[in-house]
Amino acid sequence: MATTILSLTGRALRLLSAREHSRAELVRKLTQFEEEPGALAKVLDALEAKDFINEGRVVESVVHRRATKLGASRIRQELQAKGLEPEAVAEAVNRLRASEVDRAHEVWRKKFGTLPADAAERARQMRFLASRGFGGDTIHKVVSGSDGE
């Protein structure tokens, strides 16, 4: 039993040393290594008690890493995939929406830099921004050049 807990703790700490992980992510990644039922839950409870697993930090980490490249919709999907609390996800998405147009404009500027010359180019630019998770209103503002510049 002691080697199982140490093994699971070591694996969890190795994952956490690379980046922040939610409890649900750790469960998904470490379940295959659990030799005794309940051992993984005990390890994760201990790591949570020591604040090695902190969902608030996971949310902030994802937002910090991804906000410069992605829209609120894509970031919401990533946060939900990590098994985070819906309230924390909604709060983070609401904060992101305030800067959505500015962030979309910066992503658009890096990729294209000039307004579309024809309908085909406009559609291409709009598809690009949509694939990055920006909303329709935001995309129209950026691609039409009416984002407040």
Backbone as numpy.savetxt, mean C-alpha at the origin, in Angstrom:
# Nx Ny Nz CAx CAy CAz Cx Cy Cz
9.06 -28.10 20.95 8.25 -26.90 20.95 9.10 -25.65 20.95
10.14 -25.60 21.75 10.97 -24.41 21.85 11.62 -24.09 20.52
12.05 -25.12 19.79 12.68 -24.85 18.49 11.66 -24.33 17.49
10.41 -24.79 17.60 9.37 -24.30 16.71 9.13 -22.82 16.94
9.00 -22.43 18.20 8.75 -21.03 18.51 9.94 -20.18 18.09
11.13 -20.65 18.36 12.32 -19.89 17.95 12.38 -19.78 16.43
12.07 -20.85 15.76 12.10 -20.84 14.31 11.07 -19.85 13.76
9.86 -19.92 14.30 8.81 -19.01 13.85 9.16 -17.56 14.20
9.69 -17.34 15.39 10.09 -15.99 15.80 11.19 -15.47 14.89
12.17 -16.30 14.61 13.26 -15.90 13.73 12.77 -15.56 12.33
11.89 -16.40 11.81 11.34 -16.13 10.48 10.53 -14.83 10.47
9.73 -14.64 11.50 8.92 -13.42 11.59 9.82 -12.19 11.69
10.83 -12.26 12.52 11.74 -11.12 12.67 12.51 -10.84 11.38
12.86 -11.89 10.66 13.55 -11.70 9.39 12.64 -10.95 8.40
11.38 -11.35 8.35 10.43 -10.66 7.48 10.24 -9.21 7.92
10.10 -9.00 9.23 9.88 -7.65 9.75 11.10 -6.75 9.59
12.28 -7.35 9.52 13.48 -6.53 9.36 13.58 -5.96 7.94
12.95 -6.61 6.99 12.99 -6.13 5.60 12.01 -4.98 5.39
10.79 -5.09 5.95 9.78 -4.04 5.86 8.69 -4.34 6.87
7.81 -3.38 7.06 6.68 -3.58 7.97 5.72 -4.60 7.36
5.23 -5.51 8.20 4.24 -6.50 7.77 3.06 -6.44 8.74
1.87 -6.65 8.22 0.70 -6.76 9.09 0.66 -8.18 9.67
-0.12 -8.33 10.69 -0.27 -9.66 11.30 -0.81 -10.66 10.27
-1.79 -10.22 9.48 -2.38 -11.12 8.48 -1.33 -11.58 7.46
-0.44 -10.68 7.05 0.62 -11.06 6.12 1.55 -12.10 6.74
1.90 -11.88 8.00 2.80 -12.82 8.67 2.13 -14.19 8.83
0.86 -14.19 9.15 0.13 -15.47 9.25 0.17 -16.19 7.90
-0.10 -15.45 6.83 -0.10 -16.06 5.50 1.27 -16.62 5.13
2.33 -15.89 5.48 3.67 -16.31 5.09 4.26 -17.39 6.00
3.83 -17.45 7.25 4.46 -18.35 8.21 3.64 -19.58 8.58
2.40 -19.65 8.17 1.54 -20.78 8.54 2.16 -22.12 8.12
2.80 -22.15 6.98 3.38 -23.40 6.50 4.49 -23.93 7.41
5.08 -23.06 8.23 6.18 -23.47 9.10 5.72 -23.82 10.51
4.43 -23.65 10.78 3.89 -23.93 12.11 3.77 -25.44 12.29
4.46 -25.97 13.29 4.42 -27.42 13.54 3.37 -27.80 14.56
3.05 -26.88 15.48 2.04 -27.15 16.50 0.94 -26.11 16.39
-0.32 -26.55 16.44 -1.42 -25.58 16.37 -1.31 -24.54 17.50
-1.45 -23.28 17.13 -1.41 -22.21 18.13 -0.04 -21.60 18.35
1.02 -22.25 17.87 2.38 -21.74 18.10 2.58 -20.40 17.38
2.09 -20.29 16.17 2.25 -19.06 15.41 1.50 -17.91 16.08
0.30 -18.17 16.55 -0.47 -17.12 17.23 0.27 -16.62 18.47
0.90 -17.53 19.23 1.66 -17.13 20.42 2.85 -16.25 20.03
3.54 -16.64 18.98 4.70 -15.87 18.52 4.25 -14.47 18.08
3.18 -14.40 17.29 2.71 -13.11 16.80 2.17 -12.24 17.93
1.52 -12.87 18.92 1.05 -12.11 20.09 2.24 -11.49 20.82
3.31 -12.26 20.99 4.50 -11.75 21.68 5.14 -10.61 20.89
5.21 -10.75 19.57 5.80 -9.69 18.75 4.93 -8.44 18.75
3.62 -8.62 18.79 2.71 -7.48 18.87 2.86 -6.78 20.21
3.00 -7.55 21.28 3.16 -6.97 22.61 4.43 -6.13 22.70
5.46 -6.53 21.96 6.73 -5.78 21.94 6.73 -4.70 20.87
5.61 -4.50 20.19 5.43 -3.48 19.15 6.28 -3.73 17.91
6.66 -4.97 17.67 7.34 -5.31 16.41 6.32 -5.36 15.27
5.09 -5.72 15.61 3.99 -5.71 14.63 3.08 -4.56 15.02
2.96 -3.58 14.12 2.16 -2.39 14.41 1.45 -2.00 13.11
0.14 -2.15 13.10 -0.62 -1.90 11.87 -0.58 -0.43 11.46
-0.48 0.47 12.40 -0.37 1.88 12.07 0.90 2.16 11.27
1.99 1.51 11.67 3.25 1.67 10.93 3.16 1.04 9.55
2.43 -0.06 9.43 2.25 -0.71 8.13 1.54 0.25 7.18
0.48 0.87 7.66 -0.28 1.82 6.83 0.62 2.97 6.40
1.33 3.56 7.35 2.20 4.69 7.03 3.31 4.29 6.07
3.85 3.11 6.24 4.92 2.62 5.37 4.43 2.49 3.93
3.27 1.88 3.75 2.73 1.69 2.40 2.42 3.05 1.78
1.80 3.93 2.53 1.44 5.25 2.00 2.72 6.00 1.63
3.72 5.95 2.47 4.97 6.66 2.20 5.67 6.13 0.95
5.71 4.80 0.81 6.40 4.19 -0.32 5.66 4.36 -1.64
4.34 4.34 -1.60 3.57 4.23 -2.83 2.86 5.52 -3.27
2.70 6.49 -2.38 1.90 7.67 -2.70 2.47 8.50 -3.84
3.78 8.48 -4.04 4.35 9.30 -5.11 4.08 8.72 -6.49
3.70 7.44 -6.55 3.51 6.80 -7.85 2.08 6.34 -8.11
1.29 6.16 -7.05 -0.03 5.56 -7.21 -1.14 6.43 -6.65
-2.32 6.23 -7.18 -3.51 6.92 -6.70 -4.11 6.22 -5.48
-5.07 6.89 -4.89 -5.69 6.39 -3.67 -6.35 5.02 -3.87
-6.92 4.77 -5.04 -7.60 3.49 -5.27 -6.62 2.31 -5.21
-5.48 2.45 -5.87 -4.49 1.38 -5.85 -3.90 1.19 -4.46
-3.66 2.28 -3.75 -3.11 2.17 -2.40 -4.14 1.51 -1.48
-5.43 1.84 -1.66 -6.47 1.18 -0.86 -6.44 -0.32 -1.09
-6.30 -0.74 -2.36 -6.24 -2.16 -2.67 -5.05 -2.82 -1.97
-3.90 -2.18 -1.99 -2.72 -2.75 -1.35 -2.92 -2.88 0.16
-3.49 -1.85 0.78 -3.72 -1.89 2.22 -4.74 -2.97 2.58
-5.78 -3.10 1.78 -6.78 -4.13 2.04 -6.19 -5.52 1.87
-5.30 -5.68 0.90 -4.66 -6.98 0.67 -3.78 -7.39 1.85
-3.33 -6.42 2.60 -2.50 -6.70 3.77 -3.33 -7.07 4.99
-4.63 -7.07 4.86 -5.51 -7.48 5.95 -5.61 -6.46 7.07
-5.50 -5.19 6.74 -5.55 -4.14 7.75 -6.99 -3.77 8.08
-7.16 -3.14 9.23 -8.50 -2.72 9.67 -9.12 -1.76 8.66
-10.39 -1.94 8.31 -11.05 -1.07 7.34 -11.02 0.41 7.74
-11.11 0.71 9.04 -11.09 2.11 9.48 -9.75 2.75 9.19
-8.65 2.02 9.44 -7.31 2.55 9.18 -7.09 2.77 7.68
-7.61 1.85 6.87 -7.49 1.98 5.42 -8.28 3.20 4.94
-9.50 3.35 5.42 -10.35 4.48 5.01 -9.72 5.81 5.42
-9.15 5.87 6.60 -8.51 7.11 7.06 -7.32 7.47 6.18
-6.50 6.48 5.84 -5.33 6.73 4.99 -5.76 7.18 3.60
-6.79 6.56 3.05 -7.28 6.92 1.72 -7.85 8.34 1.72
-8.55 8.70 2.77 -9.09 10.07 2.86 -7.97 11.10 2.90
-6.90 10.80 3.62 -5.74 11.71 3.65 -5.12 11.83 2.27
-5.04 10.72 1.54 -4.44 10.73 0.21 -5.27 11.52 -0.80
-6.57 11.46 -0.66 -7.46 12.15 -1.62 -7.20 13.66 -1.64
-6.76 14.22 -0.53 -6.50 15.66 -0.47 -5.39 16.08 -1.43
-4.44 15.18 -1.68 -3.32 15.53 -2.56 -3.36 14.78 -3.88
-4.49 14.19 -4.20 -4.62 13.32 -5.37 -4.27 14.04 -6.69
-4.79 15.22 -6.90 -4.54 15.93 -8.16 -3.06 16.28 -8.30
-2.46 16.77 -7.23 -1.04 17.13 -7.28 -0.17 15.90 -7.56
-0.48 14.81 -6.90 0.31 13.59 -7.10 0.12 13.05 -8.51
-1.12 13.08 -9.01 -1.40 12.61 -10.37 -0.68 13.49 -11.39
-0.68 14.78 -11.14 0.00 15.69 -12.08 1.50 15.39 -12.11
2.09 15.11 -10.98 3.52 14.81 -10.94 3.84 13.50 -11.67
3.01 12.49 -11.48 3.20 11.22 -12.18 3.05 11.44 -13.68
2.04 12.20 -14.07 1.79 12.50 -15.49 2.96 13.29 -16.08
3.45 14.30 -15.33 4.55 15.13 -15.82 5.81 14.31 -16.06
6.11 13.39 -15.16 7.31 12.55 -15.33 7.19 11.64 -16.55
5.99 11.14 -16.82 5.80 10.20 -17.93 5.62 10.91 -19.26
4.82 11.99 -19.28 4.46 12.62 -20.56 4.97 14.05 -20.68
4.64 14.90 -19.73 5.13 16.27 -19.72 4.41 17.26 -20.61
3.74 16.79 -21.65 3.01 17.70 -22.53 1.58 17.22 -22.70
0.69 18.17 -22.90 -0.72 17.82 -23.08 -0.89 17.02 -24.37
-1.88 16.14 -24.43 -2.06 15.31 -25.62 -2.43 16.14 -26.85
-1.87 15.72 -27.99 -2.12 16.43 -29.25 -3.39 15.95 -29.93
-3.78 14.72 -29.69 -4.98 14.18 -30.34 -5.71 13.24 -29.38
-6.84 12.73 -29.84 -7.68 11.87 -29.00 -6.98 10.58 -28.61
-6.20 10.01 -29.51 -5.51 8.75 -29.21 -4.48 8.95 -28.09
-3.74 10.04 -28.18 -2.74 10.33 -27.14 -3.43 10.66 -25.81
-4.54 11.37 -25.89 -5.30 11.68 -24.68 -5.78 10.39 -24.00
-6.29 9.47 -24.79 -6.76 8.19 -24.25 -5.61 7.40 -23.64
-4.45 7.43 -24.28 -3.28 6.72 -23.75 -2.86 7.30 -22.40
-2.82 8.62 -22.30 -2.44 9.26 -21.04 -3.47 8.97 -19.94
-4.73 8.97 -20.32 -5.79 8.68 -19.34 -5.72 7.23 -18.86
-5.47 6.31 -19.78 -5.34 4.90 -19.38 -4.15 4.71 -18.44
-3.06 5.40 -18.72 -1.88 5.30 -17.87 -2.21 5.74 -16.44
-2.83 6.90 -16.31 -3.17 7.39 -14.97 -4.19 6.49 -14.28
-5.15 5.97 -15.04 -6.14 5.06 -14.46 -5.48 3.78 -13.96
-4.49 3.30 -14.71 -3.80 2.08 -14.27 -3.01 2.30 -13.00
-2.66 3.53 -12.73 -1.95 3.87 -11.50 -2.90 4.10 -10.33
-4.20 4.03 -10.58 -5.17 4.11 -9.49 -5.72 5.49 -9.21
-5.56 6.42 -10.14 -6.12 7.74 -9.95 -7.58 7.75 -10.43
-8.40 8.59 -9.80 -9.82 8.65 -10.11 -10.11 9.42 -11.39
-11.30 9.22 -11.93 -11.70 9.83 -13.19 -11.65 11.35 -13.19
-12.18 11.99 -12.15 -12.15 13.46 -12.08 -10.72 13.97 -12.07
-9.88 13.31 -11.30 -8.47 13.70 -11.21 -7.81 13.56 -12.57
-8.05 12.46 -13.24 -7.44 12.21 -14.56 -7.86 13.29 -15.55
-9.14 13.63 -15.57 -9.62 14.65 -16.51 -8.96 16.01 -16.22
-8.82 16.35 -14.96 -8.17 17.62 -14.61 -6.73 17.66 -15.09
-6.02 16.58 -14.86 -4.59 16.54 -15.22 -4.40 16.54 -16.73
-5.11 15.66 -17.43 -4.90 15.50 -18.88 -5.42 16.72 -19.65
-6.42 17.40 -19.12 -6.92 18.59 -19.82 -6.12 19.83 -19.44
-5.23 19.70 -18.44 -4.41 20.83 -18.05 -5.13 21.82 -17.14
-6.26 21.44 -16.58 -7.03 22.36 -15.73 -6.86 22.02 -14.25
-5.65 21.62 -13.85 -5.41 21.22 -12.48 -4.93 22.38 -11.60
-5.06 23.57 -12.08 -4.72 24.72 -11.24 -3.32 25.24 -11.48
-2.68 24.84 -12.56 -1.34 25.35 -12.83 -1.40 26.79 -13.26
